[in-house]
């Protein structure tokens, strides 16, 4: 972490001017995301009807990219940063949640927990990818150790995991089941809306094109989403600390990555790669995060991870408190 970037400790004040959303811009961002997504799906259904299933399958790739962008808009709504009116954020977020298979109110609660605890070893829990310290892993019985290794295997984390989270896990308010009726209404309401929408699509186009186009689109988008979330906090140089030394701004800058993606991928991921700034001030709309980096160049090199180097991060699985870094299972064995 660059000391000059954090010594002032006044990032909330510095970033306050960027927090006000522009309603017209926000509406435009929704339009240029939803319209192309709907058009791609319509074209894919048409092509499938003509017998060109392979062309319909190819179109799930750009459809997934637009669906990821739509999820990022839902994400901003959850932070209350996309519109100036809470009601607008909430209902746009709930509507998008039907397409992203994400119960908005439930997810918003767990994601707020993630922001409040990110980088804190003593407060790991909801809204985050499970991570053990090296000592915790060594203390596990063999069967549990095997389970954690399996959970952390790339084929599970980025293969089976996304499908499990979005298709199954989010159908119940995991972790909030005893927190009253609101989480249940969010999850069950989202599930009911998904069932109605899916039933309507099957009635209009038949089960086969919906299975090929929409389900594959969702699987691809879910995989991309899980990868992005992973790389935002599991990267070479990431910092974690105990509650006694944990500070929000330090955790944001050193524990959240600047995933420096090419311009096209930055657009489709709605600047979510500028994650260290997002954790500094989650009320900044995604379309203003790039401007923050331009106005505050001292933030650009902090926790930076390039596209190609990011793939090496998939091996990181354990936090070594002795060395203060993430290590792989191979490194853990070597020690």
Beta strands, then each sheet from edge to edge (+ up, - down):
strand 1: 132-133
strand 2: 258-260
strand 3: 304-306
strand 4: 316-320
strand 5: 325-328
sheet 1: 1+ 4+ 5-
sheet 2: 2+ 3+
end
